[in-house]
Each structure stands twice: as structure tokens, then as C-alpha cells.
Amino acid sequence: MANTTQPLISVKNLHKKFGTLEVLKGVDLDVQAGDVIAVIGPSGCGKSTLLRCLNLLEMPTGGSILLEDAFVFKNERFILKAKMKAIPDKKSEEYLALKTEYECLKKEEKLIEKTVNKTINIHRQKIGMVFQQFNLFPHLTVLNNITLAPIKLKKCTKEEAEAKAMALLEKVGLADKANAYPSTLSGGQKQRIAIVRALAMEPDIMLFDEPTSALDPEMVGEVLKVMTELAKEGMTMVVVTHEMGFAKEVASRIIFMSDGVIKEENAPKEFFENPKDERLKEFLSKVL
Amino acid sequence: MNWYNTLIKDDRWKMYVNGIEETIIISLGAIAFGILLGVIVALIKYVNKKYDRFKIGAKVCDLYLTVFRGTPVYVQLLIMYLVVLVAFPTRTTAIVTFGINSGAYVAEIIRGGLESVDDGQLEAGASLGLTRTQVMLFIILPQGFRRALPALFNEFIALIKETSIVGTIGVVDITKVAERIIARTYEPFTPYLVTAIIYLVIVIVLTQLLKLLEKKLAKGDKNG
């Protein structure tokens, strides 16, 4: 296991472009084991994209991501490429030196890409994800939703998976819904099931992408309660959220993102009481 | 109307029984073949669209769809019978031709079903660490297939009636039986009426069966 000095996930200079739209413009982030990080920021600032890059649902366009000290993504050659473009004389020594370096890096990074393509599913097994729209499998019962991945990926036998699923369902208070289909559940119940489904894979880290944004106000509480308990048990979590109360009380660190970069990162108390970034001050004055 | 000449004399009803058997065998064979082919083509095209893989495979599939949906099945049957599958029994030729033809329609129907499944399902599957094949097999295909069912049933019903042209290549199906009886009795109305009624009964029975199946599968068919 990773010790406290070695981050579970380490993100360096992460870039993501959709066509010509640059959503992430160089994000650095270290997630230590046991961290509960809340990511807040205005719509379209790239917080969801950052989260989705962490388990490679979205392929970044540049930068690097390390999971437990192993590269799961590395593309640093794009920086060299930009430098090369800036040099007008394509025959200068400086350009040629850059080009050699670029080719060398490209070789190394292509190799990483190739290995990662084969092991991407193993990385994702270590990273649980909860979506805004729940994304439960509608054709399966709650129990089968939870046990599908552990059984198919041969993490355990059917009996073990079901016993574990029932224990987890018990914990979130939905054991009686084991044989129900998702369409018969409320939003809050669906999201709690989605959390259990991710937990059943025994991930090292859980990512939450606005888990309460699609819920009726009445149901937000029951989902946040489950998440709070999870945090107390020591689960490493990265939560993109608009729930400032949750961020304040549960998070160990809060990150404010705006325009594709991290503008401010601090402990909750300092973050809310003494914000330094101008954009953050403006944001907080609107949401608090 | 001459029911005696059409059905009773010389045990002609037995010809109809054999014709029904022939029509049903060809239809079922073609449906099975069509589903197999259609699912494969639909999956290749879906995977090509979502994951940008099987580029050449998708091109081949497109060509197949264009050719077999763009030409009459009657002409396809003649070409198969007279050129491609000359050495095979006519029943096999009929099954293969209708299977390939129907497969093209089935492929597009199933692809439509697959594409109607929300992308969130792909992402949820991937985020759990399932491989692409597992996501396809256990998450996308069951949902897409179910959504395609009503349109698929339509295709099967159309297929059964289309097989009425197999008499052209010498297969004695329900329609051909009527022609043979007419050749003896010189009275076309009753034999064709019997043939029409038989098709109608087959289609009604099938429709009821499929309705039952659809109901059985309808559980949990809403967005999660």
C-alpha cells in the first residue's frame, strides 16, 4: 500500500482539449490515501472533466497521471512540440536538439500508452466512480447491478459477491430492495445503490461526479449521509460537488477550479473564511 | 369455390401440410441466420462508432447493407440459385438467401437499439473495470436487443411472407402448393384462399407468441 508521503494519484500539468476547446489548462493535483477532496467551481470550469480523466473515461491530451506511482497516462511531448513550433528556423541546432528529444520522448510515451491500453481495466477496478445520472443497469436487479462486475472480473465467487452486496446494502439501508429493478427506485435510492455498486469492487479511491445534482432536495441528505460515513471510514474520495455544507464539514481539502486550472486549494476553514483568489471570492459571495 | 377439389380429392391437404412445413423451416432457418449475421454486423458498426475500431470491418458491413437492402430479394434468390449456390439443395439456397437478406435489415434494427442505450451505461461499465467485450455482452447488448424487439418482430413477419417467392427456384412451399393444385383443377380462387388463410394464421400465432415474449422481457426497461 501507498504510504502517506507517496500520493495515491498524482496528476501533473494535465491538459484536455475537446476539438479546439481547451477545458483543462494544466492541472496539478496529488491525492493522498485518506484524503477527502471536494472540487468546486462554476459550470464548465473543467471539474467533471478532471474527474473523468482520473479514471481515463476521458483521455487527456497532455500531462501525466500516476496511480500508485505507475504511469496510467503520460504525454509530455506536446510541450516540446509547442516549443518546436515556436522556432521559425527548422534547421537550427536548437530545433534539431528539440526534435531528437521529442522523438525519444515519443517512443517512451507510446510504450506507456500501449501497456496502459492493456491494463486500463485493472486501473479502473481500483477507482470507483459515482455519476450524476446514477447509470444503474436498468435490465438488472439491484443485487445483480452490484455483483455483475465482481463476479465477471472473478474477484470472488457468486456467493461471496452476494453476501458482500447484501452487507453493503444493509449499511445504506436498502437491503429490502435487493431484488427490485432500478426503475422502481427513487433518485436517492438509485444513487445509494450506485455507491454500493462502486464499493463492491473494493476500490482504493472513490470519485463522485456531482452525485446529488440530479436529486430532489429531499433526497440529497440520504446520499450525503452515506458519503459522510464513507469518509469517516477512511475512504479516499474526490468529490465534485455544489454542496458547500458537505465540502465544509467532510472534506479534508477543497479545490476551487475556474477556467481549466486550480485557482485555490486549501483546508476547509481557511478556504471559506479567508479566500485569496479574486474569482473564488466572487464565487463564494454568490453561493454562500 | 371448390373445397372438395382443393383439399380432399387425392389427399391434397397433405400437400398443404408439406408446404407449411417447408415455409416454416425456411422462415425459421432464415430468421436464425439473419439474427446471427445481423447481431455481428450491428456490433461491428456500433463498436466502430463508439471506440473507433474495426474500420475495415465497418466498411465491409456498409457495403453488405447497401447491396442487400438495395436489390430485390427475388433477384438475389435467382442469382444465388443460378450462380452462387448451384450445387446446394434448393431449401438451403432459400434459407441462405433469405438469411443474408434479412440479416441486413436485422443489423440496422439492432444497431438502432444499441445506439439508443445511453452512453452513461458504457461509462458505468468501464468505470467498474469491465472490459469492452464484457460491457457489450452484459450491459449494452441485452438492453439494445430488448429495445429492438418490436421492430425485429415486424421484420420476421415480413420475412415469412416474403418466402412465398421460393417456388421460383423449385421449393414447394404453401404458395407453390396452391399453384400445383390449380394446375390440376383449373380453379384458382380456393387454393389461393387456403394459402392466404394459412399465412394469416401463422402470422397471428407468431404475433401472439412474440407479444408474450415481449411482456416477459419488459421488466426494468426504463432508465436506471
HADDOCK unambig.tbl for C-alpha pairs under 7 A between the chains (distance, minus, plus):
assign (segid A and resid 57 and name CA) (segid B and resid 123 and name CA) 6.82 0.50 0.50
assign (segid A and resid 121 and name CA) (segid B and resid 129 and name CA) 4.34 0.50 0.50
assign (segid A and resid 121 and name CA) (segid B and resid 130 and name CA) 6.19 0.50 0.50
assign (segid A and resid 121 and name CA) (segid B and resid 131 and name CA) 6.17 0.50 0.50
assign (segid A and resid 122 and name CA) (segid B and resid 129 and name CA) 6.12 0.50 0.50
assign (segid A and resid 124 and name CA) (segid B and resid 127 and name CA) 5.66 0.50 0.50
assign (segid A and resid 124 and name CA) (segid B and resid 128 and name CA) 6.23 0.50 0.50
assign (segid A and resid 124 and name CA) (segid B and resid 129 and name CA) 4.71 0.50 0.50
assign (segid A and resid 125 and name CA) (segid B and resid 128 and name CA) 5.58 0.50 0.50
assign (segid A and resid 125 and name CA) (segid B and resid 129 and name CA) 4.46 0.50 0.50
assign (segid A and resid 128 and name CA) (segid B and resid 127 and name CA) 6.60 0.50 0.50
assign (segid A and resid 128 and name CA) (segid B and resid 128 and name CA) 6.55 0.50 0.50
assign (segid A and resid 129 and name CA) (segid B and resid 127 and name CA) 6.10 0.50 0.50
assign (segid A and resid 135 and name CA) (segid B and resid 120 and name CA) 5.63 0.50 0.50
assign (segid A and resid 135 and name CA) (segid B and resid 121 and name CA) 5.75 0.50 0.50
assign (segid A and resid 135 and name CA) (segid B and resid 124 and name CA) 6.11 0.50 0.50
assign (segid A and resid 135 and name CA) (segid B and resid 224 and name CA) 5.77 0.50 0.50
assign (segid A and resid 136 and name CA) (segid B and resid 224 and name CA) 4.75 0.50 0.50
assign (segid A and resid 137 and name CA) (segid B and resid 121 and name CA) 6.84 0.50 0.50
assign (segid A and resid 137 and name CA) (segid B and resid 139 and name CA) 6.97 0.50 0.50
assign (segid A and resid 137 and name CA) (segid B and resid 224 and name CA) 5.85 0.50 0.50
assign (segid A and resid 138 and name CA) (segid B and resid 220 and name CA) 5.48 0.50 0.50
assign (segid A and resid 138 and name CA) (segid B and resid 221 and name CA) 6.12 0.50 0.50
assign (segid A and resid 138 and name CA) (segid B and resid 222 and name CA) 6.14 0.50 0.50
assign (segid A and resid 138 and name CA) (segid B and resid 223 and name CA) 5.82 0.50 0.50
assign (segid A and resid 138 and name CA) (segid B and resid 224 and name CA) 4.65 0.50 0.50
assign (segid A and resid 139 and name CA) (segid B and resid 143 and name CA) 6.54 0.50 0.50
assign (segid A and resid 139 and name CA) (segid B and resid 220 and name CA) 5.27 0.50 0.50
assign (segid A and resid 139 and name CA) (segid B and resid 221 and name CA) 6.14 0.50 0.50
assign (segid A and resid 149 and name CA) (segid B and resid 128 and name CA) 6.40 0.50 0.50
assign (segid A and resid 149 and name CA) (segid B and resid 130 and name CA) 6.44 0.50 0.50
assign (segid A and resid 153 and name CA) (segid B and resid 130 and name CA) 6.94 0.50 0.50
assign (segid A and resid 181 and name CA) (segid B and resid 220 and name CA) 5.42 0.50 0.50
assign (segid A and resid 182 and name CA) (segid B and resid 220 and name CA) 6.82 0.50 0.50
assign (segid A and resid 182 and name CA) (segid B and resid 224 and name CA) 5.29 0.50 0.50
assign (segid A and resid 183 and name CA) (segid B and resid 220 and name CA) 5.84 0.50 0.50
assign (segid A and resid 183 and name CA) (segid B and resid 222 and name CA) 5.68 0.50 0.50
assign (segid A and resid 183 and name CA) (segid B and resid 223 and name CA) 6.46 0.50 0.50
assign (segid A and resid 183 and name CA) (segid B and resid 224 and name CA) 5.70 0.50 0.50
assign (segid A and resid 198 and name CA) (segid B and resid 128 and name CA) 6.64 0.50 0.50
